[in-house]
């Protein structure tokens, strides 16, 4: 097995698939980094989630790797059915959590707070994706990331309900 370091990025350049060299500060790498961070954060959340939710999160992690691969130039595309599956996940989690009539604080169980943090990272990734032109990203990636932040919010609320943790309603600070 070879070494993990190649020294090819020591001058601040790296390659996308196909060999095109770009500066590591390019926006595409900001987005790829956000996707990596999001996947890792979801791994942290999985440590304290029930098995059914872990399965859902593992699929999302796989989706994130597919998105990253697509952005790097692989012939992989986010399928519309994954967006539909996220919508079903949102609906189920939202039904489980119950109605929401106020803003809430990102709090509750450890797993729920990990999911709230993942949601914030997903929203950052979506903003980065929107900064790139659509030919670089593709509409389905932007839609997927938009749904993903909703899914993570709904899953966090459902996890708090499962853990019997009450939601903390936001009140304006004095």
N, C-alpha and C positions, 0 to 999 in steps of 0.2 A: 504494500500500500504506500502511495506517495505521501508527501508532506502536505499539510493543509495550507501552508504559506507558499506563495509563488513569487513574491516580490514584484509582480507585474503592476501592482497598484501603488507602489512606493512614491510615484511622482504625481499622485492625485488623479490618476485616470483609471478607468475600469471599462470592462467590455459588456455589451449586451450580447445576446445570442446572435450569431452571424459575424461576430468579431468587431463590430463598430465600437471604437474607443471614444469615451466621453469623460468629461470632468465629473468627479464624484459629487460635486456640488450641484449638478443639474437637477431640475425639478423631478424628473422621472425617478431619481434615486431617493429623493425625499419621500415620494409616494411608496416606493418599494420598502424603504426603512419603516414607514408607518405601518405597512402591512405586516412586516416582520414583528414589529413591536406588538401589534394587535394580536397576532397569532400566539406570541409568548404570553401576553396578558390573559388570553383565553385559556391557555394551559394552566396558569395559576388558578383561574376560577374553577377549573375542572377538579381541582384537588378536594373541594368541599361540596360538589354538586351531586345530586342523585344520578343514578345510572342513566335514566332516560334523557335527562338534560345533558349529561356528558356526551351521549351519542350525538345529540344535536350540535353541540359545540365542536366535537371532533369533525363533523361534516363541514362546519363553517371554517375550521382551520384548513381543511383540505381545499375548500373553495378559495381561500386566501392564497394558498400556494399556487393554485391554478391561475388566479388573477395575476399574481406576480410573474408567473411564467409567461402568460400572454403579454404582459407589459414589456417583458425582456425580449420578446420576439418569437416565442414558441407558437406553434399552430394549435393553441388551446383557446377555447372561447367559453365564456360564462354562458351557460344555457338559460334560456328564458324560464325553463321549468324550475331551476334553482331559485329564481326570484319568486315564483308561485309558491314553492315550498316554504320560503321564508315568510311569505304572507300568511300561510296556514299556521306556521309556528307562532307568529305574532298574534293571530286571532285566538289560538288555544291558550297561550300564556296570558293574554289580556283577559280572557273569560275567567281563567283561574284566579287572577289577581283581583278582579272586580273593577268597578268603575272608579274613575279618578276625577275629582272636581277641583283640585288645588295643585299648585306646584309642590313638589316634594323634594326633600334633601336626599342626596345620594348617601344612603345609610342603611342600616339593618344588619343582616347576617354578613359574615365574612365573604361568602360566595356572592351574595347580592352586591356588595360594595365592589368586588372584583369585576362583576359584570357592568356596573355603572361606570367604572374606570375604562373598561373595554369599549363601552359606548362612546365615551369622549374621544378615545383614540380612533374609533371608526369614523367619527364625525370629522376629525382632522384629516384622515385619509381621504374622505369624500371631498373635502375642500381642496386638497392637493390634486385630486383627479380632475376636478372642475377647472383648475388652473392650466392643465394640459389641454391641447386641442383634441377634439373628439376623434380625429383620425389616429391619435396616439393611444387613446384610452378605449374608445368604443362606448356607446350609449349603455349597453347592458352592465358594464362595470360601475358606472355612476349610479344607475338604478339599483344595482345590487348593494352598493355601499350605503345608499339612502335607506333601503329597507333594513339593512343590517343594524344600523343604529337604532331603528325602531324595535327590531327584534331583541336586541340586547337590553333595551329599556324594559320591554315587556317581560323578558325572562328574569330580569333583576327583581321586578315587582312580584312575579309569581314565586320566585325563590323566597322572598321575604314572607309571603303568605304561607308557603310550605313550612318555613322555619318558625312560623308564629311570631314574626317580628312586625311590629306596627310601623306604618310609614310615618315619617316625621314631616308634617306640613310646614312649608316655608312661611315665615312671617317676616315682614320687612324689618330690618334692624333699625333701632332708634337712633 
